[in-house]
Amino acid sequence: MRMTQGARAEASRKHVFSKEIADQVRRIELRTRGLVESLFSGEYHSVFKGRGLEFSDVREYQPGDDVRTIDWNVTARRGRPFVKEYVEERELTALLIVDLSASKEVGTGPRSNASIASEIAAILAFAAAGNNDRVALLLVTDRVELFVPPDSGRRHALRLVMELLSFRPEGRGTKLSAGLEYASRVLHRRAAVFVVSDFLMDEATDPRLAKAARRLGRDHDVVPIRLTDPAGDDLPDVGLLALVDPETGERRVIDTRRRVRDAYKARKASQRGDIAALFRELRMDAIEVATDDDYVPALIRFFRRRERMSR
C-alpha cells in the first residue's frame, strides 16, 4: 500500500534527520561494535535461549541416557535401542521497549537520560544482530509511539538506532503499561524483552503497570533496565526554587525548606522501593544504570551474572 502525501508529511514530522544524528549513529556503531564482539557475544549467546529444541539425529543408546528419548521406531527397525538427539533452536526474538517520555530529556549527568537510553538500546540491538537473532523496537510515552517489527541483520539494527535517535514523540507523559500491553499482543513466541526507562511512576500515574508487567512476564523473559539519576533524588537548599514538570509543562515555585526537601526525598525513595518490589515479586532481573556513570559495567555484570546462573 502506497503512503499518501499526508501520511508522508506526518511521518516526516515525527523524525528529525540531520548530519549530527548520522554522525551520532556512526559513533554508536563504532563504540558498540568492539564492545559487543569482545564482551557480549559469548554471554548473550549463552544467556538468552532460543525458542526450544529441534530434532537433530539419532544415535545408539548409552548407559545413563534418558529412556524418554528412545526412538522406538528406529529401535524396532534396527533391533537395538536408539535415542533422539536434539539441538537448541537458536533464533531468538529480542524486543527493545524504550521510554521516550519528556522526563528522559533532562538529567544531572553530562548527557541526557534519553541519549543514554538510546545507546543502551543500540548495544542490545547490535548484540542481537551479531547473534543472528531478530530484534524489534517499541517506543512509548503515554501511548505507543512506534513499533518496528522484528527482523535480523546489521542493516536492520542500524535502522533501529536511527529510529531511536531521530524519532520525535507526540506524547510527553509516561504510561509504560501501554507499551507492555502492546508487546503482549504482538509477541507470538517467547522473547527477551528489554524495558529501558527511569520507571518514575506509581499506581496513581499508571495503575495498570503491575498487571501489564505480570502478564508480559508470564510468557517472556522481561529485563527492566532502570535509569537512576542520583542527584535527582534531592532538592538543593536554595530558598525559593522555580521548577517545570517536563511531562506536563506545569510550573511551580517551591520553598526548599528542610521539611519540603525531606518530603521530596521520601517520595523518590518510595517510588524506587515500589518498583523494585514489583521486580522482585515478578522475579525480573533488573539492571540498574546510574546516569552519572558509565553504563557499560552494569550491562557486563548483568550478562555475566546471567551466564553463571544459566550453568
N, C-alpha and C positions, 0 to 999 in steps of 0.2 A: 504494500500500500504506500503510495507516494505521500510525502509530507506536504501539506498545504503551505502557502506563503505565511499565513497567520501562525501556524504551528512552528515554522522555521524561525519566525521572529520571536515567538515565545521561548523557544529553546535557546536562542542566542542571548536573550536577556538573563537566562539562568547560568550562563557560562561566561567567564571573562578570560579570554585567551590573550596572552601578551608574551613578549620576549622574556620578561622576568620569570613568568611561570614556566616557559620552556627551559630556561636556564636552571630553574629550581628542580624540574623533573630530571634533568641530566645529572645534577649534583646528587640527588637522592639515589638515582640509579647507580652512579659510581660508588657512592658510600655503601649502599646496601649490597652491591654485588660481592665484594670481598667478604663482607660480614656474613652473608648467607652461605657462601661457599665454604668459608673456613670454620664457622661456628654453628650454623643452624642445620646444615644438610643432614648430618647423621642423627641429631637429636629430633629434628622434625620428622624424619622418616620413621624413627622407632616409636615416637610418642603418639602420633595420630595414625590410627589404623584405618584400613580401607573398609569396604562395605561388608566383608566377610571372607569366606573361604571358597575356592573353586577347585574342582577336581583336577588332578594333575596326572596321576598314573597309578598302576598297581604294582605291588612287589610281594614277595613271599613273606608269610607271617614269621615273625621272630619272637622268641620268648620275651614277655613284657609288653608287647603291643596290646592296645585296647581292642578287645574282642568285638566291640561295637563297630569297628572299622573294617571288619571282614567283608570282602565282596563275595557273597555266596554264589553268584552266577559263575564267576571265574573259578572259584574253588571247586565247584561241581564239574566244570569242564576239564580242569587240569588234575583233579584228583588229590590235591593238597591245598592247604589254606593260603589265600592271598588277601592282603589288606589294601584298602584305598589310601592313596596319598593325596594330600591337599596342599595348596599354596595360598597364601593370603592374597586376596584381590586388592591390589594396592590403590586403585584410583579412589581418591577422596574428594569430597566437595568441602571447601572452606568458604564460609560466609563472613565478610567483614562488615559489621554494623558500626557506623561511625556517627556519633552525636555531633551535629553541626549547630546546636543552639547558640545563641549570641553570647552566652557566658564563656564560650571557648575562645572568643576573640580577644579576651583580656588575660592577664596573668602577671604575677610579680616577678617572674623569671626573665631571662634575657630574650626569650621568644614567647609568642602567644601559645596558649594551650592548643589552639586549632592546628598550628604548624607542627607541634609535637605529635598530636593525634594522627595527622596525615603521614608523617614519617614512619610511625609505628605500623600503621596500616600498610604502607608501602613495603616495609621489610617483610611482613607476613605474606603479602601478595607475591613478592619475588621468591620467597621460600616455597610457597605452594607451586609456583610455576617451575622452579628448579626441581621439584619432586614429581613433576608431570601430573599434578593434581588440578582439578577445576576450582576456580575461585570466583566468587561473586561479591558484589558490593551493594550495600544498602545504606543510604544516607537519610538521617532522620533528625527532625527538630521536634515540634509539637505535632508533627504529621510525617508521613513517609514522603520524602522529597524526591528520591531517585532510587531505582533498582536496576542494576546491571546484572543480567542472568549469568550463571556460571559458564566459564569456558577455560581452556587451558592455553599454555604458551606464553612466551615472554611478551609478545606484542599485546596480548590481552592484559597482562599485568601492567604494562606501560599505560594502556588506556585507562585502567582503574586509577592509577596515580594521577593522570591528567584530570580525570573527573574530580578526584579529591581536592586538587589544588585550584581548579578553575570554577567549580560549581558555586553558585551564589544562591543560598536557600531563600524561600519565601517566608517561612516561619522563623520566629526568634525564640520561642519558648522551648521547654523541654518536656517531652512525653515519650520516654523510651518504650513504654508499653505498646505504643503504636507500631514501632519497629519490630518488637519481639512477636507481637501477634501476626504481623505480616510475614515474618520469617517462618512461623509455624505453618502458614498456609502455602508458601511457595516451595518449601523444602520437602521433597517427597522421599528422600532416603537419608540415612544418618549422615550428619555433617559435623565438622568442627566450626563452632560459631564464636567469633571473637567480637566482643562488645566494647568499643573504645569510648569512654565517657568519664566525666567527673562524678557522675551519679549524685549530683547535688539536688536531691528531691526527697520528698517524703510522701506519706499517704495523702496529705492534703493537696499536693500538686499533681500526683499521679497515683490515684488509688488502685489502678489496675496493674501496677508494675509487678507486685508479688505473684499474682495469679498468672500473668503472662510469662514471667520468668520460670515459674514452676512447670507450666505446660511445655515450654520450649525445652527445658532441661530434661524432661522425661524421655524425649526422643533423640536429643542431640548432645554433643559434648560442648557445653557453653563455658567460655572462658572470659570473665569480665576483666577488662584492663582499665583500672581506675586511676585517673589522673588526679593527683593531690597537689595543691598549692600551699605549702607550709605557711608562707607569710600571709596567705589569705584567711587564716583562721583567727587572726587578731585584728582589732581596730587600733589604730595609733592614738596615743593620748595627746590630741592636738586641740582640744576645745571643740568649737563648732566645726563640723565636717560635712561638706556637700557630697552626696552620693547619688549615682544614677544607676538604676537597675538595667543592665544591658538587654535583658529579655523583654521587659515591659516598657522601658523608657521612663518609668516613674522616677521623679526627682525628690530627694528628701534631704533636709538638713538635720543632723543629729548632734547632740551634745555628748562627746566621748568621755563622759564621766565614768568612774570606776564601775558603777552598777551596770551601765549600758555595755561597757566592754566585756564584763563578765557574762552578761546575758547572751551577747553575740557569740562569744567563745563557746558557751554551753550549748547553744543551738547547733553550731557547726559540729561539735563533738557528738551530739545526739544524732544528727544526720549520718555521720560516718559510722557510728555504732549500729544504727538501724540497718544500713545497707550491708555492713559486714556480717551482722547476724543473719540476714537473709541469705547471703552467700554460703554461710556455714550450714544453715538449715537445708539448703538445696545441694550441698556438697559440691559447690562450684569453686574451683581452684583459681582464685583471683590473683592478678598481677598488679602490684602497687607501683606506680611510677610517680616520683616526685618531679614536678615540672621545673624545679630549680636545679636539677641534677641530670646527669647523663642517664637516658632510659635504657641503654644497651645492657648494662649489668643486670638490671631487673629482668629483662627478657631472657638473658642467658641462664640466670638462676632458675627461672620457671622451667625452661626446656630441660635443663639437666636434672632438676628435681623430678619432673615427669618421667624422664628416661629411667631414673633409678627406680621409681615406683612401677614402671612397666615391666621391669625384670622380675 
